């Protein structure tokens, strides 16, 4: 079992993709330990969006590209990795255990180095600009009649 923590700014999709990437990396690193006995692996996941994202062959997402590259490498060595969707939060032991371990990982101190999505950066930038704009609006002596209706920038 391997636990890791990601930054709070990362999306759920990023977290799910990172878990899949780590699982495929583990298979690639350890496939020699199993020899010809186990050339098939099954990764169960409760995120349909991450499984669909892995099927996108033109994705610019680094996690997807890395996972696809490792899957191709493994396939070339005769190792098959299969994916299965399992419904979350319905009492499937392995999935419930994974969710529990993920919650525990939030207590870890060290983060996995991972960039945040561009959309998050845009959101933070927009909030900053609106906050600055609102500060200027509040201290401005102009727009007194407008301020009677709108005392701050929404």
VEXDOPA-997504 format. One record per atom (N, C-alpha, C): x, y, z. Coordinates in steps of 0.2 Angstrom, whole numbers, padded with zeros to 4 digits, always signed. Atoms other than C-alpha are relative to their C-alpha. Layout:
<atoms>
XYZ
...
</atoms>
This chain:
<atoms>
+0004-0006+0000
+0000+0000+0000
+0004+0006+0000
-0004-0006+0001
+0007+0017-0005
-0005+0006+0001
+0004-0006-0001
+0000+0033+0001
+0004+0006-0002
-0004-0007+0002
+0004+0051-0005
-0006+0005+0001
+0005-0006-0001
-0004+0068-0002
+0001+0005-0006
+0000-0005+0005
-0008+0081-0016
-0002+0006+0003
+0002-0006-0003
-0010+0099-0014
-0008+0001-0001
+0008-0001+0000
-0028+0105-0010
-0002+0003-0006
+0002-0003+0006
-0028+0115-0026
-0001-0005-0006
+0001+0005+0005
-0028+0099-0036
-0007-0002-0001
+0007+0002+0001
-0044+0093-0044
-0001-0008+0002
+0001+0007-0001
-0052+0076-0040
+0002-0004-0006
-0003+0004+0006
-0048+0071-0058
+0007-0001+0001
-0007+0000+0000
-0030+0075-0055
+0002-0006+0005
-0002+0005-0005
-0030+0064-0039
-0001-0007-0003
+0002+0007+0003
-0039+0049-0048
+0006-0002-0005
-0004+0001+0005
-0027+0051-0062
+0007-0002+0003
-0006+0002-0003
-0012+0051-0051
+0000-0007+0003
+0001+0007-0003
-0018+0035-0042
+0001-0005-0006
-0001+0005+0006
-0019+0026-0059
+0007+0000-0002
-0007-0001+0002
-0002+0033-0064
+0005-0004+0005
-0004+0003-0005
+0006+0027-0048
-0001-0008+0000
+0001+0007+0001
-0002+0010-0050
+0003-0003-0006
-0003+0002+0006
+0004+0008-0068
+0007+0000+0001
-0007-0001-0002
+0021+0014-0062
+0002-0006+0004
-0002+0006-0004
+0021+0000-0049
+0000-0006-0004
+0000+0006+0004
+0017-0013-0061
+0006+0000-0005
-0006+0000+0004
+0031-0007-0073
+0006-0002+0004
-0006+0001-0004
+0043-0007-0059
+0001-0007+0003
+0000+0007-0003
+0038-0024-0052
-0002-0006-0004
+0002+0006+0005
+0033-0034-0067
+0005-0005+0000
-0005+0006+0001
+0049-0044-0067
-0001-0004+0006
+0001+0004-0006
+0045-0050-0049
-0005-0006-0001
+0005+0005+0001
+0030-0060-0056
+0001-0004-0006
-0001+0004+0006
+0038-0067-0072
-0006-0001-0004
+0005+0002+0004
+0027-0076-0083
-0007-0002+0004
+0006+0002-0004
+0015-0081-0069
-0006+0005+0000
+0006-0006+0000
+0005-0064-0069
+0002+0005-0005
-0001-0005+0005
+0006-0055-0085
-0006+0004-0001
+0006-0004+0000
-0012-0048-0082
-0001+0003+0006
+0001-0004-0006
-0016-0034-0070
-0007+0003-0001
+0007-0004+0000
-0033-0026-0065
+0001+0005+0004
+0000-0006-0004
-0034-0009-0059
-0008+0002+0000
+0007-0002-0002
-0051-0005-0051
+0000+0007+0002
+0001-0007-0001
-0057+0013-0051
-0007+0002+0001
+0007-0003+0000
-0072+0023-0046
-0001+0006-0003
+0000-0006+0004
-0069+0037-0057
-0001-0001-0008
+0001+0001+0007
-0077+0036-0074
+0004+0005-0004
-0003-0006+0003
-0070+0053-0079
+0008-0002-0001
-0007+0001+0001
-0052+0047-0076
+0001-0006-0005
+0000+0005+0005
-0055+0031-0086
-0001+0002-0007
+0001-0002+0006
-0062+0040-0100
+0006+0005-0003
-0005-0005+0002
-0048+0053-0100
+0006-0004-0002
-0006+0004+0003
-0035+0039-0102
-0001-0003-0007
+0001+0002+0007
-0043+0034-0118
+0001+0006-0005
-0001-0005+0004
-0040+0051-0125
+0008+0000-0003
-0007+0000+0002
-0024+0049-0136
+0003+0006-0002
-0003-0006+0002
-0022+0067-0140
+0001+0005+0007
+0000-0004-0007
-0022+0073-0121
+0007+0003+0001
-0006-0003-0002
-0009+0086-0116
+0002-0001+0007
-0001+0001-0007
-0011+0080-0098
+0006-0004+0001
-0006+0004-0001
+0006+0074-0092
-0001-0007+0003
+0001+0006-0003
-0001+0061-0081
-0003-0005-0005
+0003+0004+0005
-0012+0054-0095
+0006-0003-0005
-0005+0002+0005
+0003+0054-0107
+0005-0005+0003
-0005+0004-0004
+0015+0046-0094
-0003-0007+0001
+0003+0007-0001
+0002+0032-0090
-0001-0003-0007
+0001+0003+0007
-0002+0029-0109
+0007-0003-0002
-0006+0002+0002
+0017+0028-0112
+0002-0007+0004
-0002+0006-0004
+0020+0015-0098
-0005-0006-0002
+0004+0006+0002
+0005+0005-0103
+0002-0003-0007
-0003+0002+0006
+0012+0004-0121
+0006-0004+0001
-0006+0003-0001
+0029-0001-0114
-0002-0007+0003
+0001+0007-0003
+0021-0015-0103
-0004-0004-0005
+0003+0004+0005
+0010-0021-0118
+0005-0003-0004
-0005+0002+0004
+0026-0022-0128
+0004-0006+0003
-0003+0006-0004
+0033-0034-0114
-0005-0006+0001
+0005+0006-0001
+0017-0045-0115
-0004+0001+0007
+0004-0001-0006
+0010-0037-0099
-0006+0004-0002
+0007-0003+0001
-0009-0033-0100
-0002+0003+0006
+0003-0003-0005
-0016-0020-0089
-0007+0002-0002
+0007-0001+0001
-0035-0020-0088
-0003+0005+0005
+0003-0005-0005
-0046-0006-0080
-0007-0002+0001
+0007+0001-0001
-0063-0009-0072
-0003+0005+0004
+0003-0005-0003
-0075+0004-0066
-0004-0004+0006
+0005+0003-0006
-0083+0000-0048
-0003+0006+0003
+0004-0006-0003
-0096+0011-0041
+0003+0001+0007
-0003-0002-0006
-0090+0021-0026
-0006+0000+0005
+0004-0001-0005
-0098+0021-0009
-0006-0004+0000
+0006+0005-0001
-0109+0006-0010
+0002-0006+0004
-0002+0005-0005
-0099-0005+0002
+0005-0005-0003
-0005+0004+0003
-0086-0013-0010
+0006+0001+0004
-0006-0001-0005
-0072-0017+0003
+0006+0003-0003
-0007-0003+0002
-0057-0013-0008
-0001+0007-0002
+0001-0007+0002
-0065+0003-0014
-0001+0004+0006
+0001-0003-0007
-0070+0008+0004
+0007+0001+0003
-0006+0000-0003
-0053+0004+0010
+0005+0005-0004
-0004-0005+0004
-0045+0015-0004
-0002+0007+0002
+0002-0006-0002
-0056+0029+0001
+0002+0002+0007
-0003-0001-0007
-0051+0027+0019
+0007+0002+0000
-0007-0001+0000
-0033+0027+0015
+0001+0007-0003
-0001-0006+0003
-0035+0042+0004
-0001+0006+0005
+0002-0005-0006
-0043+0052+0019
+0006+0000+0005
-0006+0001-0005
-0028+0046+0030
+0006+0004-0003
-0006-0003+0003
-0016+0053+0017
+0000+0007+0001
+0001-0007-0001
-0023+0070+0020
+0004+0003+0006
-0004-0002-0006
-0013+0070+0037
+0007+0000-0002
-0007+0000+0002
+0003+0067+0028
+0003+0007-0001
-0003-0007+0001
+0015+0082+0028
+0003+0001-0007
-0003-0001+0006
+0024+0080+0012
-0005-0001-0006
+0004+0000+0006
+0016+0083-0005
+0003-0003-0006
-0003+0003+0006
+0018+0074-0021
+0001+0007-0005
+0000-0006+0004
+0025+0088-0033
-0004-0001-0006
+0005+0001+0005
+0011+0091-0045
-0002+0007-0002
+0002-0007+0002
+0006+0107-0055
-0008+0000+0001
+0008-0001+0000
-0012+0114-0053
-0002+0001-0007
+0003-0001+0006
-0024+0115-0067
+0000+0007-0002
+0000-0006+0003
-0024+0130-0078
-0006+0004+0003
+0006-0003-0002
-0042+0133-0073
+0000+0003+0007
-0001-0003-0007
-0037+0135-0055
+0004+0006+0000
-0004-0007+0000
-0024+0148-0059
-0004+0005-0002
+0004-0006+0003
-0037+0158-0069
-0005+0002+0006
+0005-0001-0006
-0049+0156-0054
+0003+0005+0005
-0004-0004-0005
-0036+0163-0042
+0001+0007-0002
-0002-0007+0003
-0031+0177-0054
-0006+0004+0000
+0006-0004+0000
-0049+0182-0056
-0002+0003+0006
+0002-0002-0006
-0053+0182-0038
+0005+0006+0003
-0005-0005-0002
-0037+0193-0035
-0002+0007-0003
+0002-0007+0004
-0042+0206-0049
-0006+0003+0003
+0007-0002-0003
-0060+0207-0042
+0002+0003+0007
-0001-0003-0007
-0053+0210-0024
+0004+0006-0001
-0003-0006+0001
-0041+0223-0030
-0005+0006-0003
+0005-0004+0003
-0055+0231-0040
-0005+0003+0005
+0004-0002-0006
-0066+0231-0025
+0003+0005+0005
-0004-0004-0005
-0053+0239-0014
+0000+0007-0003
+0000-0006+0003
-0051+0253-0026
-0007+0003-0001
+0007-0002+0000
-0070+0255-0028
-0002+0003+0007
+0002-0002-0007
-0072+0256-0009
+0003+0007+0002
-0004-0006-0002
-0059+0270-0007
-0001+0006-0004
+0001-0006+0005
-0064+0280-0022
-0006+0005+0002
+0005-0005-0001
-0073+0296-0020
-0006+0001-0005
+0005-0001+0005
-0082+0294-0036
-0006-0005+0001
+0005+0005+0000
-0098+0284-0039
-0004+0000+0006
+0004+0000-0007
-0107+0289-0023
-0007-0002-0001
+0007+0002+0001
-0124+0287-0030
+0000-0008-0002
+0000+0007+0001
-0119+0270-0037
+0001-0004+0006
-0002+0003-0007
-0112+0265-0020
-0006-0001+0004
+0006+0001-0004
-0129+0267-0013
-0004-0006-0002
+0004+0006+0002
-0136+0253-0023
+0005-0006+0000
-0005+0005+0000
-0119+0243-0024
+0006+0002+0004
-0005-0002-0005
-0108+0245-0009
+0006-0004-0001
-0006+0004+0001
-0096+0232-0016
+0000-0003-0007
+0000+0004+0006
-0091+0223-0032
-0001-0007+0001
+0002+0007-0001
-0099+0206-0033
+0005-0005-0002
</atoms>
